[in-house]
Amino acid sequence: MRLKLYKGNVIMIGRESQYSLYDQDLLTFEEGAVAYDHRDAAGFIKLNALRLRTLGQRKKKLGL
C-alpha cells in the first residue's frame, strides 16, 4: 500500500494484491474476445429501473 502523508492527513494513493480480481483485459471498451458489449447495458438499466417502476405503481395505487 502506498500512502501520502501531508499536514496530518494520510491519503492512500495506491495498493496492490497478488489476490486481486482486477483484470485490465476484462475492462476494455476496445475490440477483443472479452470486450464490453454495449447490449449488456440495456438489460442492466431495465433491471435497475424495475424498483423505480414498482415504487411508482405502488404510489399510484395508494393515491400518493
C-alpha positions in Angstrom: 0.0 0.0 0.0 1.3 3.5 -0.9 0.4 6.4 1.3 0.9 10.1 1.1 1.4 12.0 4.4 0.6 15.7 4.3 -0.1 18.1 7.2 -1.6 15.5 9.5 -3.5 13.7 6.7 -3.0 10.2 5.4 -4.1 9.6 1.8 -4.0 6.2 0.1 -2.5 6.7 -3.4 -2.2 3.0 -4.4 -2.4 -0.6 -3.4 -1.5 -4.0 -4.8 -2.5 -7.6 -4.1 -1.5 -10.9 -5.5 -5.1 -12.0 -4.9 -6.8 -9.1 -6.7 -9.7 -9.9 -9.0 -9.0 -6.8 -11.2 -8.2 -7.7 -14.8 -7.4 -4.9 -17.3 -8.4 -7.2 -20.2 -12.0 -7.6 -18.9 -12.4 -3.8 -18.5 -11.5 -2.8 -22.0 -14.0 -1.0 -24.3 -11.9 -1.9 -27.3 -12.3 -4.9 -29.6 -11.3 -8.2 -28.3 -12.6 -11.6 -27.1 -13.8 -10.2 -23.7 -14.6 -6.6 -24.8 -17.5 -4.8 -23.3 -20.8 -5.5 -25.1 -23.0 -2.4 -25.1 -26.1 -4.5 -25.3 -25.5 -5.6 -21.7 -26.2 -2.1 -20.5 -29.8 -2.2 -21.7 -30.5 -5.2 -19.6 -28.8 -3.7 -16.6 -30.8 -0.4 -16.9 -34.1 -2.3 -17.3 -33.4 -4.4 -14.2 -32.2 -1.5 -12.2 -35.3 0.6 -13.1 -37.6 -2.2 -12.0 -37.6 -1.0 -8.4 -38.5 2.5 -9.6 -41.4 1.3 -11.7 -42.6 -0.8 -8.8 -42.4 2.1 -6.4 -44.3 4.3 -8.9 -47.1 1.7 -9.3 -47.4 1.4 -5.5 -47.6 5.1 -5.1 -50.2 5.4 -7.8 -52.3 2.6 -6.3 -52.2 4.3 -2.9 -53.0 7.7 -4.4 -49.8 9.3 -3.3 
